[in-house]
């Protein structure tokens, strides 16, 4: 048997195992909080295949889109191209990092951390004793690890950082006990039906002392000349809110879960339209 034939047979075997898992999982496995453990046990020691299978399960459950904002690196998409012209992401990361510093936090979890841009800034803050990034995308966590250069960091820095795989809509004890949680440009990627689950996971169960949430201000979209009227900044966005809509959602959280909230904008604000990014800073009562 030739080398090419052996490789082909191995590929067929991997594909067969993968397909069996996905087929037997039906509709229940993609949304199961322990799907990664189940996949790992089913596929035994085939690490690469486990990663691939979990990715497919996650996409199948609607928790992550193949081209979601956190699945990078990739060529700049529409949102990145639009916002890069006004350096919005740079301003956003800088603003959030400064808010974490001002809060005097010693522990922070970045939910939907993507490829770790914010984490890279937070590592510079020596007062932070624990920094955790969580994402539903295993690929994004791998990119975050590379961006942070965890293997090259001195132990004093490396021991402060942890990357974990998890979903924002399932209760997770690993999220307990943090001073501050950041949710940066994430909620607009969630289906409306999953927003309440996310709310309960974060504000009811995890209950960090401070929560920072940012999301696009849809009113500002008319300032992006290349963005077609009526379209969102990113094709994976389930919604983009006006300032009034974001404030109404935030105030409902305040009333249900005992937080206070302060609103501000990120980026150069238009007198009538507001800033391109809107931010809510929640504080536990």
Number of C-alpha atoms within 10 A of each C-alpha: 5 7 8 9 10 11 11 12 12 12 11 12 12 16 14 11 16 20 13 12 19 18 11 10 17 10 13 10 22 22 18 15 15 11 18 21 12 17 24 17 12 15 18 11 10 13 12 10 18 22 17 14 23 25 20 17 25 23 17 17 15 13 20 23 19 15 13 18 25 23 20 18 13 8 8 12 14 15 14 16 14 20 17 13 10 13 14 18 19 14 15 21 19 15 16 23 20 14 14 23 16 9 12 12 20 17 19 26 27 23 24 26 27 29 26 25 15 22 24 17 15 23 19 11 15 11 13 19 16 18 20 20 25 24 25 24 29 21 20 23 25 16 17 25 18 14 14 20 12 16 10 10 11 9 10 9 15 16 13 15 21 14 20 16 15 21 21 25 19 16 18 15 10 13 20 13 14 21 20 22 26 24 20 22 22 20 22 19 23 19 14 12 8 15 17 13 15 18 17 19 20 22 21 16 15 19 23 23 18 23 25 20 20 24 25 28 23 22 17 18 21 13 12 14 9 11 15 11 10 9 12 18 22 19 16 16 19 13 19 21 16 18 22 10 12 19 18 12 12 20 17 12 20 18 10 12 17 15 21 17 18 13 15 12 20 23 19 14 13 12 7 8 16 20 21 23 24 24 27 20 19 25 18 15 10
